[in-house]
Amino acid sequence: MTSGHGSAPPLDQDRIGKILRVELREVWKNERSGFTSWLERNVDVLNEVTGLSLINVAREQTVGDFNVDLTAEESATNRIAIIENQLERSDHDHLGKLLTYIAGVDRAKLAIWIVKEPRSEHINAITWLNESVQASAEFYLLKLEAIRIGDSPVAPLLTKIVGPDESTRQVAQSKKELSERSQLRQKYWTGLLARAKQLTSLHSARSVTSENWISGGSGISGLEFTYVIYPHGGRVELYIDRGSEVENTRVFAFLSGHRAEVEQVVGSQLNWEPLEGRRACRISLRLEDGGYEDPEAEWPASQSALVAAMISLEKGLRPYVDRVKQELQKQI
């Protein structure tokens, strides 16, 4: 026995209906005069599935030789939404139009693409756009179906396939930060290599990169004099990796045997690192002052310090690196 004020009556299992799907073209014969006109009057269905607050829906805004299906304004932010409808399987033509419209309409920051059947490559494309560094808009891909239950009126069923969320925003932010760091490193390397070429030919053939390291040959395959830069510091090193842990260890041991002589020439204590858990070894000198995220006015000083440290490191190690080269030549 059920008691309590306001209790819902039990469901009649025999009265649970079955969803029947109806072909979109049976509901809206014409995309423009049918579905687009209907959506203009019923924009609330978009708000429900996207979580937006679209108002002031308008039709037929011109962008070059094209006409946008619908535009709307988001009440909370005043951003303009571009709405592109397609009662067929998604295709490249409509994706191109969507991008054209979002670029050509003033204040357009929202792009909504409604399709009958979203293709996997277009799902990937919209996801990529939401995660893109360059994207200044948010993109939605919605699947449209028409359904009824028994003899009920036909109803639209919109499903969000892709849309912006916290994870895509985090990816986009990470890509933006990575791009900014890459640009800073490229600019920093440009100045450093220009200074280095005036004093040594060690890295004269190297090109600017977005990585945080640049290597120059020592005359022996697998032994490289390398610059490494950090946001607030840098390092110069001889990196040893000839493809064999046994050979790397043997070369490192020979050079380590002349540690006192090398450091006397360099004028500093070096880090002699077997790099536990890795095949490679290195001999390095870390500089704590200056880096690519420091003010650009401070870059020349840190660049000059790294170049001077590299020249000293090579000078200290060169006699012993050449002896390694001679021993390797004897083995050939």
SVG drawing of the C-alpha trace seen along z (x, -y; Angstrom):
<svg xmlns="http://www.w3.org/2000/svg" viewBox="-2 -45 97 49">
<polyline fill="none" stroke="black" stroke-width="0.4" points="0.0,0.0 1.4,-3.4 0.9,-6.4 2.2,-9.9 1.0,-13.2 1.9,-13.8 3.1,-10.3 3.2,-9.5 1.0,-6.6 2.8,-3.5 3.6,-3.1 1.4,-1.0 4.0,1.3 1.6,1.9 1.4,-1.8 5.2,-2.4 5.6,-3.5 8.3,-2.7 10.3,-5.4 9.8,-5.3 12.3,-7.2 10.9,-9.2 12.9,-10.2 13.8,-13.9 12.7,-14.6 9.2,-13.3 9.0,-16.0 10.8,-18.8 10.6,-18.5 12.9,-21.5 15.9,-22.3 15.6,-26.1 11.9,-26.7 11.2,-23.7 13.7,-22.9 15.5,-26.3 12.2,-28.1 11.0,-25.8 14.3,-26.1 14.1,-29.9 10.8,-29.7 12.0,-27.0 15.6,-28.0 14.9,-26.7 15.6,-23.2 19.2,-24.3 19.5,-26.0 18.5,-22.7 21.1,-20.6 24.0,-23.1 23.4,-24.8 23.5,-28.2 21.0,-31.0 20.4,-32.0 18.0,-34.8 17.3,-37.2 17.4,-34.5 17.8,-35.9 18.0,-34.3 19.8,-34.9 22.8,-37.0 25.2,-37.4 28.9,-36.4 30.4,-37.1 28.5,-34.9 27.0,-32.8 24.0,-33.1 24.1,-31.9 21.2,-29.6 20.7,-31.2 22.4,-33.6 21.6,-34.2 22.9,-36.1 23.9,-34.5 22.2,-36.6 24.8,-36.0 27.8,-37.1 26.5,-38.9 28.5,-36.4 27.0,-35.7 26.2,-32.1 26.4,-30.8 23.9,-27.9 24.4,-25.7 21.8,-23.1 22.2,-19.9 19.5,-17.3 22.0,-14.9 25.2,-13.2 27.9,-15.8 30.2,-16.8 33.3,-18.9 31.2,-21.6 29.2,-22.5 32.2,-22.4 33.9,-24.8 30.8,-27.1 30.8,-26.9 34.4,-28.1 33.7,-30.8 30.8,-32.1 32.5,-32.1 35.4,-34.1 33.1,-36.5 30.4,-37.5 31.3,-40.2 31.4,-39.0 30.8,-35.3 32.2,-33.2 29.9,-30.2 29.4,-27.7 26.6,-25.2 26.5,-22.5 23.3,-20.4 23.4,-17.2 21.5,-14.1 24.6,-11.8 27.9,-13.1 30.9,-11.4 33.8,-10.4 36.3,-12.7 34.0,-15.7 33.7,-14.7 37.5,-14.7 37.7,-18.0 35.2,-19.8 37.1,-18.3 40.4,-19.6 38.9,-23.0 37.8,-23.2 41.3,-22.2 43.1,-24.4 45.5,-27.1 44.2,-29.4 40.5,-28.9 38.8,-31.9 35.4,-30.3 33.6,-27.4 32.2,-24.6 29.2,-22.3 28.3,-19.3 24.7,-18.1 22.9,-15.1 19.3,-15.6 16.6,-12.9 12.9,-13.0 10.9,-10.6 7.4,-9.8 5.8,-7.5 2.8,-5.6 0.5,-8.1 2.1,-11.2 3.2,-14.2 6.7,-14.1 9.3,-15.6 12.9,-16.6 15.7,-14.8 19.0,-16.7 22.1,-15.0 25.3,-16.8 28.1,-14.8 30.9,-17.3 31.0,-20.6 33.4,-22.6 33.9,-21.4 36.4,-21.8 38.7,-19.1 38.8,-20.7 39.4,-24.1 42.3,-22.7 43.8,-21.1 43.4,-24.4 45.1,-26.3 48.0,-23.7 48.5,-24.0 48.5,-27.8 51.1,-27.8 53.2,-25.3 53.0,-27.5 54.0,-30.5 57.0,-28.7 58.0,-27.4 58.0,-30.9 60.0,-32.2 62.6,-29.5 62.9,-30.1 63.5,-33.8 66.0,-33.0 67.9,-30.6 68.1,-33.1 70.0,-35.5 72.2,-32.8 73.3,-31.2 74.1,-34.6 76.4,-35.4 77.9,-31.9 78.8,-32.2 80.9,-35.2 83.1,-33.2 83.0,-29.5 82.0,-27.3 80.8,-24.6 77.1,-25.3 77.5,-27.4 75.6,-24.9 72.7,-24.5 69.2,-26.1 66.9,-27.7 64.5,-25.2 61.5,-25.3 63.0,-22.6 64.8,-23.4 68.1,-22.0 70.5,-22.4 73.4,-20.0 76.7,-20.5 79.0,-17.7 82.2,-16.8 83.7,-15.0 82.6,-11.6 79.2,-10.1 77.1,-10.0 79.2,-12.7 77.5,-16.1 78.2,-19.4 74.7,-20.6 73.0,-23.7 69.9,-23.2 67.7,-26.2 65.1,-26.5 62.6,-29.2 65.1,-30.5 68.5,-29.0 70.5,-26.9 73.1,-24.2 76.0,-23.2 77.0,-19.6 78.8,-16.9 76.1,-14.3 77.3,-10.7 75.1,-8.2 76.7,-6.0 73.9,-3.5 75.5,-1.1 75.4,-1.4 78.7,0.5 80.5,-1.8 78.9,-4.9 80.2,-3.8 83.7,-3.1 83.9,-6.6 82.5,-8.3 85.0,-6.4 87.9,-7.5 86.8,-11.2 86.1,-11.0 89.7,-9.8 90.8,-13.3 88.3,-15.2 90.8,-17.3 92.6,-18.4 89.3,-19.2 87.9,-21.2 91.1,-23.2 90.8,-24.4 87.0,-25.0 87.5,-26.9 84.5,-25.3 83.4,-22.0 81.3,-20.0 78.5,-17.5 79.7,-14.0 76.5,-12.1 76.1,-8.4 72.3,-9.0 71.1,-6.0 68.4,-4.1 69.3,-5.5 71.8,-4.4 73.4,-7.8 75.9,-9.8 76.7,-13.5 79.2,-16.0 77.5,-19.3 77.8,-22.7 74.6,-24.4 74.0,-28.1 71.3,-29.3 70.9,-32.9 68.9,-33.8 66.4,-31.9 64.0,-32.3 61.1,-33.3 63.1,-36.1 62.7,-39.7 64.1,-40.0 66.4,-42.8 68.2,-40.2 68.7,-37.6 72.0,-39.0 73.7,-38.5 72.5,-34.9 73.1,-34.0 76.7,-35.3 77.2,-33.4 76.0,-30.1 78.3,-30.7 81.3,-31.4 80.5,-28.3 80.2,-26.1 83.6,-27.4 85.2,-26.6 83.6,-23.2 84.8,-22.3 88.3,-23.6 88.6,-21.5 87.2,-18.3 88.6,-18.6 92.1,-16.9 90.4,-13.9 87.6,-13.7 90.2,-13.7 92.0,-10.8 88.7,-8.9 88.4,-9.6 91.9,-8.2 91.2,-5.1 87.9,-4.5 89.7,-5.0 92.2,-2.3 89.4,0.2 88.1,-0.3"/>
</svg>
